[in-house]
Every structure is written in C-alpha cells, then in structure tokens.
Amino acid sequence: MKKGALILLLGVVVSTVAFSSFYYFGTVNCRELMRQPQPELAWLKKEFHLSDAEFTRISEMHAAYLPQCQERCLRIAEQDRQLEQLLATATTMTPDIQNALAARARLRGECETEMMNHFLRVSQTMPAEQGRRYLEWVEQHIFSNGQDMEAHHHMAHHGEQ
C-alpha cells in the first residue's frame, strides 16, 4: 500500500512539474509583451519588426486616436439605447425608428471611416513592406467575412490583436 501511494505521489509531482514547465516556457512571449509600456501595441512592434522610433510614432498616433474613438463609441452606444427604447414599444415601423436607424448607420459609418483612416496612417509610418502586411492583417481581421468592424475595434480597446 505504501509503495502504491508513493508511486502515485511521485506521478502527481512529476506531472505538476512537467505541466508548470510547459506552461512557463509556453507563455514566455506573452508575459514579455505584457511587461511592455503599452502591451496592447507590443505585438505590433514584434509582428511588424518596428524600430523603437517607428513604434513610438505609432504609439503616439494610437494615444491621439483613442479619445476621439471613445467619443464615437459613446455616441453609438447612446444611439443604440435610444433605438432600443423605441423598439421596446413598437409594433410597426415609425418615422422615429427610421430616423434612429439612419442616425445609427451614419455614426457607424463615421466610426468605420475614421478607423480606416487611422489604419492607413499607421501603415504609412511603417516600412513599405511592413505597411502592406499590416493593411493585409487589417483586411483579414477587421473586414473579412463581413464581420462587424465595430466589434473588432471594441476588442482592440481591451487588448489589441
């Protein structure tokens, strides 16, 4: 009985050490990125091989873009709340609902336009080949499959990539 318990205990210890080692070494890159001054952008520097100067310029652009973006997001959220209130009691399409839908579409279009302008400006600060790769990444992750650009952008505010 003691020999079986010892083997079991040894198996648990070896398994725990193995798992911990794989986890530690498997997350080294992620932990390193999280220690960067701007972890939400650190992946960009690594993925697109940016110099410190290029990364600094992009970080400054990002910092300047965020307040305007957050303002647009607040306006969209307010428009969504107004539309929800109108729809909560509606049984037919009304002019108020049509106006709210049109205003919502305009706000989202404005947001998408400004977001794309930001992506284009960022790509222009990179070396030409990296800028093209970045725009390909944007297209693949933001515009592909008709996915909602706003949803991707919202995720970007809480951790890009």
N, C-alpha and C positions, 0 to 999 in steps of 0.2 A: 504494500500500500504506500509506504514512504517513497519507494523508488518511482512509482507512478505519479505521485504528487510532485516530486522533484522534476521529473521529465516534463510534466505539464507546466510547472512554474518556469522552467528553463525555456520552453517553447513560447510562452507568453512574453518573457523578457526579450528573447531574440526577435520575435515578431514586432514588438514595440520599438526596439532599436532600429530594425530594418525600416519600418514604416516612417519613423521620425527622420531617419537619414534621407530616405527618398523624398519626403515632404520638404525637408530643409533645402536639399540641393535642387529640387524641382521648382522651388519658389524664390530662388536667389535673385533672378532678374526682376521679378515683380516687387520684391522687397526693396531692391535697389532703386527702382523707379519711384516708389512711394516715398523714399527719403529725399528726393529731389525737391528744390524750392517750389516748383509748380508741377506736381505729379500728374495733373490732368493733361499736361502737354509733354511730359518727359518722353512718352512713347514716340511722339512726333520727331523729336531730336534723334532718337535712336533709329527709328524706321527709315527716315529720310536722310540720315547721315549729315545732319546740320552742324555747322560750326557753332561755336559759342556766340559769335556775333549774329549769325542768322537766327539762332534760337532766341536770342534776346530781342531782336526786332519782331519776331513772330509773337513772343510773349507780350510785348508792349501792344501790338495790334489786338491781341486777344483781350487784354485788360481794357483797352479802349472800346472794344466792340461789346463786351458783356453788359454794361449798364443800358445801352440802347436796346439790346436784345431782351434783357429782362423787362424793360418797359413795354416792349411789344408783346411779350408773353403775358404780362399782366392785363394788357388791353384785350388780348384774345380770350383770356380766362374770364374777364368781365363780360365780354360779348357772349361767350358760351353760357354763362349764368343767366343773362337776360333771355337768351333763346330757350334755355331750359324752363324758365318761368312762363314764357309764352306757350310753350308746348305742353306744359303741365295741365292746362285747362282747355287746350284747343281740341276741337273736333273737326275743324276744316282749316284749309289754308286761308290765312288772313293777310291783308297788306302789311301788318306789323311783323308777321312771321317772315314774309317775303323780304321785307326790308332788313330784318335781323340776319337772315341768311346771306343776303347780299353784302351787308357790312362785315359779317364774319369772313366771307370769301375774300373781300378786299384786304382785311387785316392779315389773313393768312398769306395772301399773295405778296403783300408788302414784306412780311417776315421772310418768305422764301427768297424774294429778290435781294433783300439786304444780306441774307445768309450766303447766297451765291456770290454776291459782290465780295463779301468777306473771304470766302474760299478762294476766289480768283486773286484777290490782293495777296493772300498768304502764299499762293502758288508762285506769284511773281517775285517774292522775296527769296525764293529758293533757287538753287542752280537749275538751269533749264530742264535737265532730265528728271531731277527730283520733283520739280514743279509739275511736270506732266504726270509722273507717277502719283503725286498727291491728288491731282484732279481725277485721275482714274479711280483712286481709292474713294474719293468723294462720290463719284458717279456710282460706283459699286455699292457703297454702304449707305448712301443717302437717297439716291434717285432710283435705284434698281427695283424692279418688280412693283412699281407703282406704290411703294411704301410711303407712308406719311413723313415728309421732311421734318415737320414739327416734332414728331415723336422722337426721331433720331436726335434732333437738336436738344430736346429736353433731356435726353440721356446724356448728351455731351456736357450739359451744365453740371451733372452729378458724377462726372468721370468720363472723360473722352476715351474713345476707341470703340 
